[in-house]
Amino acid sequence: MSARSLVIAAEAATSTGLGHFVRCCALGEAAARRGWEVTVVLRPDAVDWARDQVRSRGWTLVSGELVPGELAGALRRGGRPDTAVLVIDSYLVDQTCFSQMRARAGCLVVVDDLADRYLDADIVVNQNLGAEALPARLGPGTRLLAGPAYALLRPQFPALRQAALDTIAGLPDVPRHVLVMMGGTDPTGSAGAVARACLAAFPQASVDVVLPDLPATEQPRTVGRLTELPRLEDVARRMLEADLVVTAAGSTVWEVCALARPAAALEVAGNQSDVYGRLVAGRLVLGLGRVPVDEAGVVAVLRSLAEAPGELRRLASAASRLVDGQGADRVLEETAEGNP
């Protein structure tokens, strides 16, 4: 594979959430393991945490808008734009930009969830359940990589997958420890209400809730059965310690599936509607509805677990079959085709 550089252009702002950035980091880490140079372009409104993540990995950080001129400049930093792989993960980039960058990069990969634009790229990745059924409008010769087999997960998740699979049989009938995390920025402010519902639903359980606004340097705060945590670095291990993970119906769901954790999901954005509906209809997660949070309704759904012995184990087994954690490597292998 001659492409030895990867350029990532992803959203990472409070308003857009961190899912775009985090899943692209999975591609970055897979590329770095192959010895590729990795460059990341972040818009000026990106949260400081994302910038720190880039620097901590030793990658090149470029601050700029996700527009052709600035993306072309980032490609040139690697020395060979015609062999570089460019990954764009943003709902704000349009067809014109895609077409221009496809002509300049060795391989253009667009990560998309919505199929609401003309996607002129070499490869389009839609990691969501049911992605193959969406009416995607693709450019000439564009290859679509669809479904959770291509879920882009950071290395910490496949590293713990076997240990997670080994714990399924030991899951209790009613959760003893619950982890609540409503996305990297929790833009709807749902985490607190969901945590309260978990405390009410499971009177014997401890509940950890991730509050992204807490300073990273702050120690966890525990009051009674509730512990408030800042944004997690060891998120995979925290998930593995939980009997139930309650999360938004976004990219985090695939991380939970890879770790064979029973999950309850809340639809916090319109672009999660299709995936949320499919997950709930397939009995792959407990459905908690959509924002604004109906705390009483969430409590009722969670309490239903006590009436269905073995449901946590069934959910974990079903989820584990969706995602194996190898999606990032599969996508990078696809970039070799047509790029000798």
PyMOL commands that set and color helices and strands:
alter all, ss='L'
color gray80, all
select helices_A, chain A and resi 19-33+48-56+68-77+81-83+95-104+131-133+148-150+156-165+168-170+191-201+235-240+252-258+270-281+295-307+311-320+327-334
alter helices_A, ss='H'
color red, helices_A
select strands_A, chain A and resi 5-10+37-42+60-63+85-89+107-111+118-119+123-126+137-138+143-146+177-181+206-210+221-223+226-229+244-248+263-267+286-290
alter strands_A, ss='S'
color yellow, strands_A
deselect
rebuild
show_as cartoon
